[in-house]
Structure formats: structure tokens, C-alpha cells
């Protein structure tokens, strides 16, 4: 997890599925936990979900109720929706409240 991030309420971050799933033929576990990387100055909106194997780069915004389930390699983006997709490039944001 990076520094100077903004976390809204109701966020879920899951690096695993919670239970093990096995292939009955090979006996191998097929849903291992994976790391999650969140850069610096990332704003994660209310009720967003970040799942295993995800990466969010610096200076990005995750929209309200978005589901992040992949690597986003670009910085300064807005990610929204389910599944999460880039909806805006080349953004920046400030922590200051609008009154």
C-alpha cells in the first residue's frame, strides 16, 4: 500500500477467495492468494472492491462501487464500473473538499 491515499467507507480488499478450491483430478489448489498493489495518492471511492492480483498505480481514482480485478499499469486514471475499466486518462486530484 502506498502513501497519502484516501479511503472511503465500505471498501473491501481481498487478497484471497477465503476458501480453498482444488482440482479433483490433480489435487492441486487452483485459487491461490495473490498480492494487491496500490500506489501513492490513490483515492478509493465508497463501497469499492479490490480483488487479488490487482494493481492500481499512483495518482489514480477508483469510483464508487467499482470492482477492481486486474492490473492497471497506467498512472493518473479514473477506474469505474464492474468490472473496473479506465474511464478517464491524465487526471490529478486534491484532497481539499469542495464547499
Phi and psi in degrees as GROMACS dihedral restraints (atoms count N, CA, C in turn):
[ dihedral_restraints ]
;  ai    aj    ak    al  type     phi  dphi    fc
    3     4     5     6     1   -79.4    20    10
    4     5     6     7     1  -169.7    20    10
    6     7     8     9     1  -106.5    20    10
    7     8     9    10     1   158.5    20    10
    9    10    11    12     1    58.6    20    10
   10    11    12    13     1    39.1    20    10
   12    13    14    15     1   -89.0    20    10
   13    14    15    16     1   159.2    20    10
   15    16    17    18     1  -119.0    20    10
   16    17    18    19     1   120.9    20    10
   18    19    20    21     1  -112.5    20    10
   19    20    21    22     1   120.5    20    10
   21    22    23    24     1   -83.9    20    10
   22    23    24    25     1  -180.0    20    10
   24    25    26    27     1   -78.7    20    10
   25    26    27    28     1   154.3    20    10
   27    28    29    30     1    74.9    20    10
   28    29    30    31     1    15.4    20    10
   30    31    32    33     1   -73.1    20    10
   31    32    33    34     1   140.8    20    10
   33    34    35    36     1  -117.9    20    10
   34    35    36    37     1   126.9    20    10
   36    37    38    39     1  -124.5    20    10
   37    38    39    40     1   118.2    20    10
   39    40    41    42     1  -129.4    20    10
   40    41    42    43     1   113.2    20    10
   42    43    44    45     1   -87.6    20    10
   43    44    45    46     1    -2.8    20    10
   45    46    47    48     1  -145.5    20    10
   46    47    48    49     1   174.1    20    10
   48    49    50    51     1   -87.6    20    10
   49    50    51    52     1    -8.0    20    10
   51    52    53    54     1    93.5    20    10
   52    53    54    55     1   -31.0    20    10
   54    55    56    57     1  -134.7    20    10
   55    56    57    58     1   155.7    20    10
   57    58    59    60     1   -87.5    20    10
   58    59    60    61     1   139.9    20    10
   60    61    62    63     1  -120.6    20    10
   61    62    63    64     1   131.0    20    10
   63    64    65    66     1  -117.0    20    10
   64    65    66    67     1   146.4    20    10
   66    67    68    69     1   -77.8    20    10
   67    68    69    70     1   122.1    20    10
   69    70    71    72     1   -68.0    20    10
   70    71    72    73     1   -23.0    20    10
   72    73    74    75     1   -80.5    20    10
   73    74    75    76     1   -49.0    20    10
   75    76    77    78     1   -93.5    20    10
   76    77    78    79     1   -20.8    20    10
   78    79    80    81     1    78.3    20    10
   79    80    81    82     1     3.1    20    10
   81    82    83    84     1   -84.4    20    10
   82    83    84    85     1   143.1    20    10
   84    85    86    87     1   -70.9    20    10
   85    86    87    88     1   133.2    20    10
   87    88    89    90     1  -110.7    20    10
   88    89    90    91     1     5.2    20    10
   90    91    92    93     1  -135.8    20    10
   91    92    93    94     1    56.5    20    10
   93    94    95    96     1   -63.6    20    10
   94    95    96    97     1   152.5    20    10
   96    97    98    99     1   -65.0    20    10
   97    98    99   100     1   151.3    20    10
   99   100   101   102     1  -135.4    20    10
  100   101   102   103     1   151.2    20    10
  102   103   104   105     1   -72.3    20    10
  103   104   105   106     1   158.4    20    10
  105   106   107   108     1  -120.9    20    10
  106   107   108   109     1   133.3    20    10
  108   109   110   111     1  -119.9    20    10
  109   110   111   112     1   126.7    20    10
  111   112   113   114     1  -126.0    20    10
  112   113   114   115     1   122.9    20    10
  114   115   116   117     1   -73.3    20    10
  115   116   117   118     1  -163.9    20    10
  117   118   119   120     1   -87.6    20    10
  118   119   120   121     1   148.8    20    10
  120   121   122   123     1    56.4    20    10
  121   122   123   124     1    48.0    20    10
  123   124   125   126     1  -105.5    20    10
  124   125   126   127     1   131.1    20    10
  126   127   128   129     1  -105.8    20    10
  127   128   129   130     1   117.8    20    10
  129   130   131   132     1  -108.0    20    10
  130   131   132   133     1   119.1    20    10
  132   133   134   135     1   -72.1    20    10
  133   134   135   136     1   165.8    20    10
  135   136   137   138     1   -56.0    20    10
  136   137   138   139     1   138.0    20    10
  138   139   140   141     1    62.5    20    10
  139   140   141   142     1    18.2    20    10
  141   142   143   144     1   -74.0    20    10
  142   143   144   145     1   153.0    20    10
  144   145   146   147     1  -123.1    20    10
  145   146   147   148     1   129.5    20    10
  147   148   149   150     1  -117.3    20    10
  148   149   150   151     1   118.3    20    10
  150   151   152   153     1  -103.2    20    10
  151   152   153   154     1   167.2    20    10
  153   154   155   156     1   -52.5    20    10
  154   155   156   157     1   143.3    20    10
  156   157   158   159     1    80.1    20    10
  157   158   159   160     1     3.3    20    10
  159   160   161   162     1   -83.6    20    10
  160   161   162   163     1   153.6    20    10
  162   163   164   165     1  -141.0    20    10
  163   164   165   166     1   130.2    20    10
  165   166   167   168     1  -122.5    20    10
  166   167   168   169     1   123.9    20    10
  168   169   170   171     1   -83.0    20    10
  169   170   171   172     1   170.9    20    10
  171   172   173   174     1   -54.0    20    10
  172   173   174   175     1   149.7    20    10
  174   175   176   177     1    59.4    20    10
  175   176   177   178     1    33.2    20    10
  177   178   179   180     1  -111.2    20    10
  178   179   180   181     1   164.7    20    10
  180   181   182   183     1  -125.2    20    10
  181   182   183   184     1   133.6    20    10
  183   184   185   186     1  -107.0    20    10
  184   185   186   187     1   122.3    20    10
  186   187   188   189     1   -69.2    20    10
  187   188   189   190     1   161.6    20    10
  189   190   191   192     1   -54.7    20    10
  190   191   192   193     1   130.7    20    10
  192   193   194   195     1    64.6    20    10
  193   194   195   196     1    13.7    20    10
  195   196   197   198     1   -68.3    20    10
  196   197   198   199     1   152.4    20    10
  198   199   200   201     1  -117.9    20    10
  199   200   201   202     1   115.5    20    10
  201   202   203   204     1  -102.5    20    10
  202   203   204   205     1   118.7    20    10
  204   205   206   207     1  -138.3    20    10
  205   206   207   208     1    27.9    20    10
  207   208   209   210     1  -157.5    20    10
  208   209   210   211     1   179.6    20    10
  210   211   212   213     1   -89.0    20    10
  211   212   213   214     1   124.6    20    10
  213   214   215   216     1  -106.3    20    10
  214   215   216   217     1   110.3    20    10
  216   217   218   219     1   -89.7    20    10
  217   218   219   220     1    -7.3    20    10
  219   220   221   222     1   -95.3    20    10
  220   221   222   223     1   139.6    20    10
  222   223   224   225     1   -87.5    20    10
  223   224   225   226     1   165.3    20    10
  225   226   227   228     1    58.3    20    10
  226   227   228   229     1    51.8    20    10
  228   229   230   231     1  -126.5    20    10
  229   230   231   232     1   161.7    20    10
  231   232   233   234     1  -109.4    20    10
  232   233   234   235     1   127.3    20    10
  234   235   236   237     1  -113.0    20    10
  235   236   237   238     1   131.6    20    10
  237   238   239   240     1  -146.2    20    10
  238   239   240   241     1   159.8    20    10
  240   241   242   243     1    95.7    20    10
  241   242   243   244     1   179.4    20    10
  243   244   245   246     1  -136.8    20    10
  244   245   246   247     1   104.5    20    10
  246   247   248   249     1   -74.4    20    10
  247   248   249   250     1   156.9    20    10
  249   250   251   252     1   -62.1    20    10
  250   251   252   253     1   134.3    20    10
  252   253   254   255     1  -136.1    20    10
  253   254   255   256     1   152.7    20    10
  255   256   257   258     1   -71.3    20    10
  256   257   258   259     1   123.5    20    10
  258   259   260   261     1  -111.6    20    10
  259   260   261   262     1   -11.7    20    10
  261   262   263   264     1  -156.0    20    10
  262   263   264   265     1   138.0    20    10
  264   265   266   267     1  -109.6    20    10
  265   266   267   268     1   163.5    20    10
  267   268   269   270     1    55.3    20    10
  268   269   270   271     1    53.7    20    10
  270   271   272   273     1  -111.5    20    10
  271   272   273   274     1   164.4    20    10
  273   274   275   276     1  -141.8    20    10
  274   275   276   277     1   160.7    20    10
  276   277   278   279     1  -144.3    20    10
  277   278   279   280     1   155.4    20    10
  279   280   281   282     1  -119.5    20    10
  280   281   282   283     1   149.1    20    10
  282   283   284   285     1   -74.2    20    10
  283   284   285   286     1   -14.1    20    10
  285   286   287   288     1   -59.1    20    10
  286   287   288   289     1   138.7    20    10
  288   289   290   291     1   -81.8    20    10
  289   290   291   292     1   144.4    20    10
  291   292   293   294     1   -89.2    20    10
  292   293   294   295     1   127.3    20    10
